[in-house]
Amino acid sequence: MKQIYKSSLILSVVFALAVLVFIVIGEAKNAGLLVIALFVCFSISLVQFPKLKGFSFTVLIFATVAAAMYYPSNFSQIGSFDLKKLIVPLLMIIMFGMGTSMSIKDFAGVLKMPKGVFVGLLCQFTIMPFVGFGLAYLSGLPKEIAAGILLVGCSPSGLASNVMSYISGANLALSLTLTAIATLLAPIMTPFLMKLLADELVPIDFWAMQWSIIKIVIIPIVVGLIFNRLFHHKFKILEKIMPIVSMAGIAFIITIITAAGRESLLQIGLALIAVVAIHNTSGYVLGYWASRAVGLDQRSARTIAIEVGMQNSGLASGLALEMGRVATTGLAPSVFGPFMNISGSALATYWQSKKVPANQ
């Protein structure tokens, strides 16, 4: 197995040099297969490094994005079937998987650490929405694309934040509770905040968005919770399968959205990446220092920083599709997802090396 990893690293260097040659001779547009191969090989090679293997999935996402950018028609439809129709069902499967990994104990944390939960939820539904509001209006991006920045900001946190909290040694119980409660509040808070902040950018139908969130998130999670409660010991294989299914589903969703919005990305890609980077980083910084300002311990502050900075970009993508604007409003979530995984992994790894006592 080690030989495979080493060979993949060597191949990634070879492919990188080949891509560089294509760029130098002005043939970058014909380097698609080389770029895809570069990211795939590099993703495999990262598994051999304990501190870097967490980036393997994100690099693989880059491979799928490259495929969508170079060969968009292959990810738009198969025959007469529009692949965008798969986004919502895939999200429902992912949310079901999230439900099977949760239990009532995740919600009981409200009683054990009420201050941390209150501060976390307050930061979740203020910092990212209002920072997103400022960025959307100051960025100069087209209105429908700018609305996607707000859509990400108004979404709850997702499972990725729990993983990063675990890696960083933060307060995992608080992370699980915040994700659970924020997700349950999403049918009210997300459409309310979007109606308040984004209605001038794109028309927001509060009730339609609320039903979309209930359909995509709440119902599958509730079914997952019930399934976990009744059949937890009978289907242990789900614990191994669902994370893989979720990762594959997220990669596929990002690929479909990238293919649909390829022309817009070619025009405003760098500007959108810059805005997403500021949005994501602001969530970490403001979430952490707001928590410390009100007296929370460092572990809880780190947890809230991760919860605020890492949003459920998959849900935002699904809502963009439900709004009929996946190729525009859906672009910011598709960029935010990979970026937050890179930044979140880096932050979690850094904090892991800067451990604090449990009571600090």
N, C-alpha and C positions, 0 to 999 in steps of 0.2 A: 504493500500500500504506500509506503514511504517513497518508493521508486516512482509511483504514479504522480505523487505530489511534486517531486523534484523535476520529473519530465515536464509536467504542466508549467512549472515556473520557467524552465528553459524555453518551452514553446511560446510562452507569453512574451518573453523578451524578443524572440525571433519575430513574432507577429507584430510587436510594437515597432521594431525596426522597419519591417515591411510597410506598415502604415505610414511611418515617417517618410519613407521613400516616395510613396504615392502622393503624400502632401507636397513634398518638395518639387515633384515633377508636374504638379497641378492636376492630379488625377484622384483627388480625395473622394470625389463622388462615386468612384468605382471601387473603393476599398471596403465596401460593406461587409463582405464575408470575412475579410481579415480583421476588421474591428470587432465583429461578433466573436470570432475565434479567440482574439486577444482577451476579451472580458471573460469568456467561458474558462479558458485555461488559467487565467489569473485567479478567478474565483475558486477553482479547484485547488490551486497551489496554496491559497491562504489557510486552508484547513490544517496544514501541518504546523502553523504557528499559533500557540494557545492564545496569545494576546490579540491576534488579528483575525482569527477564524470567525469572529462575530460579524466581520465585514463581508464574509463570503457571499451571503445572500444578496446584500446590496449591490455588490459588483455583478452578480448574476442578473440583477434587475437592469443594470446598465447594458448588458448584452441584449436583453429583450427590447429595451428602448432603442438601441442601435438598429435592431432588426426592423422595428416599426418605422423608424426614420428612413431607412434605406429601401425597405420593401413594404410600404404602407398598404398596398392593395391586398397583400396576403393576410393582413390582420383586420380587414374591413368587413369582408363577407366570404362565406364559402357557398359557392353557387348563388342561389337567391336568398340565402339565410344571412341576415345582418348580425354580425358577432356582438354588437352592442346589446342585443337582447339577452346575452348571457351575464351581463354585469350584475343585475339585481339578484338573479338566482344564486350566483356565486357569493355575493355578499351575504345572502340569507344563510348559506351553508357555513360561511366563516363565522357568522354571529351565533349559529347553532353550536359550532365548535367552542366558541367563547362561553356559551351557557353550560356546556358539559364540563368545562374546567372550573366552574364557579359553584359556590354553595351558599346557603343562607348565612353561614359564618362571615362571608365577605360583606354582608350588609349589617351584621351585628357590630362591626367596628365603630359605627356611629355612636354607640353607647359607651364604648371603651375609650375613645379619643375624640370627643365632640369638637374640641377647639381645632384640632388638626383638620378634621373633616370640613368644618365650617370655613376655615381659612382657605383650604384647598379648593373648595367649590366656588368660593367668592373669587379667588384668583382665576380659576378656570373660565368662568363666565363673565369676566371683566377684562382681564389683561389681553388675551388673544383677540377677542372681538374688537376692542377699541384700538389696539395697535393695528389690527387688520384694517379697521376703518380709516385710520390715518394713512396707512400705506396705500390703500386702494385709491384714495383721492389725491394723494401727492405723487404717485408713481407715474401718472400720465398714460397708463395702460388703457387699452380699449375697455369700455364699460363692462361688457360681459366677462372679459378675462379678469378684470379687477374685482368683480363680484365673487369670483372663485377664491380670491384671497380672504374675503370676508367669510365665505362659506366654510373654509378650513378653520378660521378663527372661532366661528360660532359652533363648531362641532365639539363633542366630548372627547376625552382621551380614549385610547384604545389599548389593546393587549400589549403592544410593543412597549408601552411605558412600564408595564409590570415586569417585563423581562429586563429592562434597563435598570429598574429599581433593585431587582434581585442581584444583578451583576455588580452594581455600584455599592452594595451593602447598605442601602438606604432602608427606610421603614416599609418593608414589603406589605405588611398588613394594612397600613394606611394607603398604600398604592392600590391594592386590590379593592379596598372600600371606596376610594375616590372614583376609580374607574366604574365600579358597579353603580354607584349613586349618580354620577354624572351621566351615565348611559340612560338610566331610568328617567332623568330629568330632561334628556335631549328632546323628546317630543314636544315639550313646552318651551324650553329655553332656546333651542336652535331656531325654530320658526319665528319666535318672538323677536330675537336679536336680529335675524335677517330682515324681518319686516321693519324693524326700527332703523337699522343701519344701511341696508342695501336696496331698499325699495326704489331709490332714485336711479340705481344702476340697472337693475332688471326688475320686472314685476314679480312680487313675492305673494304667492297664495298661501296664507298661513295654514289653513285647514288641509290643503292638499299636501303641503310639506309635512305637517304633523302626521297625516296618515302614512306618508311614505316612510317616515322614521319608525312608526309603529310596525309597519309591514316588514321593513328591511331589518330592523334591530330588535324591537321589543318582543314580538311574537316568537322569532327564532330563539332568542335567549331564554325566554320563559319555557319553551319546549325543551331546550337544552338542559335547563335547571331541573325540570321534571324528569327528564330522561336520566340525568345524573343521580337524582334522588332514588329512582326506582330500579335502575339497571346498572348502577356504578360497578358492581362487582362482576357482572356478567359480560360486559363488553370492554375489558381492559385494553383491547387493541385500539380502541378509539383514542386513547391517550397518546398513542404513538402515531396514529394515522392523521388525526385532525390538524396538528401543527404543520405537517407536510402539505396537506390539502389547503390549509389557509395560506401558506406561503406561495404555493403554486397559483392559487386563486388571485392573490394580490398581484403577482407578477403578470398574470394574464390580463387583469383589469387595466393595469398601467399600460400594457402594450396596446390594448385596444384603444384607449383614450389617446395615447401618443400618436397612433396611426391616424385617428380621426382629426386630431388637431395639428398635424404635421406642418401645414403651411403657416399657421399662426406661430408655432414654435420657431420656425425658421426666421420669422420676422422679429419676434420679441423674446426669444429664448433667454439671452443673457440678462436682459432687464428683469424678466420674471424670476430667474434663478437668484438674482441679487435681492429682490424683494422678499422672496421665500426665505433666504438666508437671514435677513434682518428680522423677519417675523418670528422664525423659529428660535433664533438666539435671544430675542427679546423675551420670549416666554421663559426660557431658562433663567436669565438674569433677573427679571422682575419677579418671577415666581419665587426664587430663592430669597432675594433681599426683602420682599414684602413679608415673607414668612418669618424671617429673622427679626424684622422690625417689630412684629407683634409678640415676640418672645418664644417662638417655637425652637426646639432643639435642632441641631445641625442635620441629624438623620431625617427628621420630618421635613425640614426645609429643602433638603436635596430631593426628597420624594415629590414634594409639591412642584419644585422646579421642573422635574422630568414630566410630571403629569400635565403641567401647563404647556410646556414646550412641544410635547409629542401628542398630536391630535389624531383623531380617527379619520385619516385622509380617505380611507376606503368608503366610509359612510358619505363623506363629502362628494366623492366621485359618483356614488349612486344617486344622491340627491340632484347632482348636476344633470344626470341622465333623465331622471324623473321630470326635471324642469325643461327638458328638451334642448339643453345647452351643453352637452358633454364635450363637444369639440372646442368650446370656448371657456365656459365657467368651470368645466372639468379639468382644465389644464393645470391650474394652480395646485389642486390636490394631487395630481399625478406627479408633479415636480416635488411637492412638499414631502410625499411619502419616502422616496429614496433619500432625500437630503436629511430628513430627521433621523433616519436610521443610521446614517454616517455620523452625524453630530451627536446623536444620543449614545451610540456605541463609544465614541471618543470620550464623551463626558463621563459615562459610566466607568470606563477603564481608568480614567484619571482619578475619579473619586474612590475607586477600589484600592488604588495605591495610597490614598490619603484617608485611611480608615479612622473613624472616631469612636470613642466608647459608646455603648448602648444608651447611656443616659445623657449624652451631649448632643 
